Amino acid sequence: ELENQLTAKSKTLDELKQSLALNGSEEPNPEAQSLRIAELCEMMDSIVKQVAQLKASMQSTLEQWRAYDEIYAEVSLMTTKYSYCIDQCKPGEEASLEALKKQVKALQ
């Protein structure tokens, strides 16, 4: 969205340049306006570069979050499996219906 807005503003600046070139002699102080438009163009270029850097940074951050989510899901699954194994290996517990119901609830 930001890139689209910048493109629209860039077109507006180009139109101002063309308008100034065509009507330069009629406008009061055309040199000052020309300098101001040049400054605006430089500012636009700077903003475009900053947006590109921000986009690259955001893509890198998104990739890192995706990797984190994948690893977190894997670790969570492994933790559940190990917890289940530990619960199954406890000595001296009877396999009563009530104990099995608790275990099913814990797994859910």
C-alpha positions as CSV (number, residue, x, y, z in Angstrom):
1,E,0.0,0.0,0.0
2,L,2.8,2.3,0.9
3,E,4.6,1.6,-2.3
4,N,1.4,2.3,-4.3
5,Q,1.1,5.7,-2.5
6,L,4.7,6.5,-3.3
7,T,4.1,5.7,-6.9
8,A,1.1,8.0,-7.0
9,K,3.1,10.8,-5.4
10,S,5.9,10.3,-7.8
11,K,3.5,10.7,-10.7
12,T,2.2,13.9,-9.2
13,L,5.8,15.3,-8.9
14,D,6.4,14.4,-12.5
15,E,3.2,16.3,-13.5
16,L,4.4,19.3,-11.5
17,K,7.8,19.2,-13.3
18,Q,6.1,19.1,-16.6
19,S,3.7,21.9,-15.6
20,L,6.6,24.0,-14.4
21,A,8.5,23.4,-17.7
22,L,5.5,24.5,-19.7
23,N,4.4,27.4,-17.6
24,G,7.8,28.4,-16.2
25,S,7.9,31.9,-17.5
26,E,4.3,32.7,-16.3
27,E,4.9,31.5,-12.7
28,P,6.3,33.9,-10.2
29,N,9.8,32.8,-9.1
30,P,10.0,29.6,-11.3
31,E,13.6,28.9,-10.1
32,A,12.5,28.5,-6.5
33,Q,9.7,26.2,-7.5
34,S,12.0,24.2,-9.6
35,L,14.4,23.8,-6.7
36,R,11.6,22.8,-4.3
37,I,10.4,20.2,-6.8
38,A,14.0,18.8,-7.0
39,E,14.1,18.7,-3.2
40,L,10.8,16.8,-3.1
41,C,12.1,14.3,-5.7
42,E,15.2,13.7,-3.6
43,M,13.0,13.2,-0.6
44,M,10.8,10.7,-2.5
45,D,13.9,8.8,-3.7
46,S,15.1,8.6,-0.1
47,I,11.7,7.4,1.1
48,V,11.5,4.8,-1.6
49,K,14.9,3.4,-0.6
50,Q,13.8,3.3,3.1
51,V,10.6,1.5,2.2
52,A,12.7,-1.1,0.2
53,Q,15.0,-1.6,3.2
54,L,12.0,-1.9,5.5
55,K,10.4,-4.4,3.2
56,A,13.5,-6.6,3.2
57,S,13.8,-6.4,6.9
58,M,10.1,-7.3,7.4
59,Q,10.5,-10.3,5.0
60,S,13.5,-11.5,7.0
61,T,11.6,-11.1,10.3
62,L,8.6,-13.0,8.8
63,E,10.9,-15.9,7.7
64,Q,12.4,-16.0,11.2
65,W,8.9,-16.1,12.8
66,R,7.9,-19.0,10.4
67,A,11.0,-20.9,11.5
68,Y,10.2,-20.3,15.1
69,D,6.6,-21.5,14.7
70,E,7.7,-24.7,13.0
71,I,10.3,-25.4,15.7
72,Y,7.8,-24.5,18.5
73,A,5.2,-26.9,17.0
74,E,7.9,-29.7,16.8
75,V,9.1,-29.1,20.4
76,S,5.5,-29.0,21.7
77,L,4.7,-32.3,20.0
78,M,7.9,-33.9,21.3
79,T,7.1,-32.6,24.8
80,T,3.7,-34.2,24.7
81,K,5.1,-37.5,23.5
82,Y,7.7,-37.6,26.3
83,S,5.2,-36.6,28.9
84,Y,2.9,-39.4,27.7
85,C,5.8,-41.9,27.8
86,I,6.8,-40.8,31.3
87,D,3.2,-41.1,32.5
88,Q,3.0,-44.7,31.0
89,C,6.3,-45.7,32.6
90,K,5.3,-44.8,36.2
91,P,5.6,-47.9,38.3
92,G,3.0,-49.0,40.7
93,E,-0.1,-47.4,39.1
94,E,-3.1,-49.5,38.4
95,A,-4.9,-49.1,35.1
96,S,-8.2,-48.2,36.6
97,L,-11.0,-46.6,34.6
98,E,-10.7,-43.4,36.6
99,A,-6.9,-43.2,36.0
100,L,-7.5,-43.8,32.3
101,K,-10.1,-41.0,32.1
102,K,-7.7,-38.6,33.8
103,Q,-5.0,-39.6,31.4
104,V,-7.4,-39.0,28.4
105,K,-8.3,-35.5,29.8
106,A,-4.6,-34.7,30.3
107,L,-3.8,-35.7,26.7
108,Q,-6.7,-33.7,25.3
